[in-house]
Amino acid sequence: MINKHHVLLSKYKDIREHSAFLCLPLSIEDYGAQPILDASPPKWHLAHTTWFFETFILAPHCQGYDLFNPSFGFLFNSYYESFGDRVKRANRGHLTRPTVEEIYDYRQYVDHKISEFLANNRLDSHILELVEMGLQHEQQHQELLQADIKYILGTNPLFPAYSNGEESKKTDPAKAQFIEISEGLYPIGFEGPGFCFDHEKGCHKTYLHPFEISSSLVTNGEYLEFIQDKGYEKHGLWHEEGWTFINHNNIRAPLYWHFIDGQWHHYTSRGLQKIEHNDSLCHISFYEAYAYAEWKQLRLPTEFEWEVAASKLSWGMRWEWTQSAFLPYPGFRKEPGALGEYNGKFMINQMVLRGASEATPVSHRRLTYRNFFHPHIRNQFTGIRLAQ
Ligand SMILES: [Fe+2]
């Protein structure tokens, strides 16, 4: 029989090591940068995910545990009011200390303590759930880390490459066609074994009118037609808020796109490259996704339509904007304690994105996964799928 502790420990090690692996191409200077509020410094991610294990598992459950540094709670708490004051989000990039080396020491210290704790204790279901939560949280931050590294390097005028390796293919191989889904009462939400976040729970029935959904994501080439048709200048295609956003910020193309010597380029992990017309569009706001759908005289799917159709779609390259607001499912209750702050308090003014992106760890993907962002967000790996 395979030892349960051994399996958990090896999963823990793999996931924790992957965060450090993602940072291998960085220079020391890259680790501390916070070019915008929404992009946290890589070293902050490395420390915050470690703080999560220390705060939710070691401090309350490991007898005699000594905090690595009692100040780190103030520095690396993200948004948990239950744990009190913390560094303002906008000031995360001000933290030249602790150094990157100290943060890696912090990771090593906590990893060692967690390994000891898992090996030497009877693991009740509550502890197992907390470890799983810590690992899922780390995986969420691995994606945020990649988005933030891309922003740090991709908005640098030198457009430094993150990697010299092959860019993974972003083309959706399926030939675009609309898939028909008949009307009916469909189950929505997570059911069954395995992990899910609290806001996916509460499997419930939802009635859907008949609809069609595209088998493929919108490509760069298709979006280019929208730009060339002056989609960014036609106010009738935009929400008022979106129109104000693009004009206030002088947005006329997706994030990372640059028109150079008569050709569209974009920043990729290999540096500045010509746009590939067949690749899936990336880095657009909800406002742009909506305006594009308007221009096509189509619409974005609801999150429920997406979930019902998902098994028939190729997905996993982009977080796909839906037209659904991020709201609780029937029967949703926040977890007791600090973990109740994880999702519930964000159920306002944000839109749901479904699927997964090229930056989402494979073991972190689920058909019922509900990602959510404010409608102006463009630095995440977002794209468009159309419905009608
Ligand atoms: Fe977090």
Boltz pocket constraint, residues with backbone or C-beta under 6 A from the ligand:
constraints:
  - pocket:
      binder: B
      contacts: [[A, 48], [A, 78], [A, 137], [A, 141]]
      max_distance: 6.0
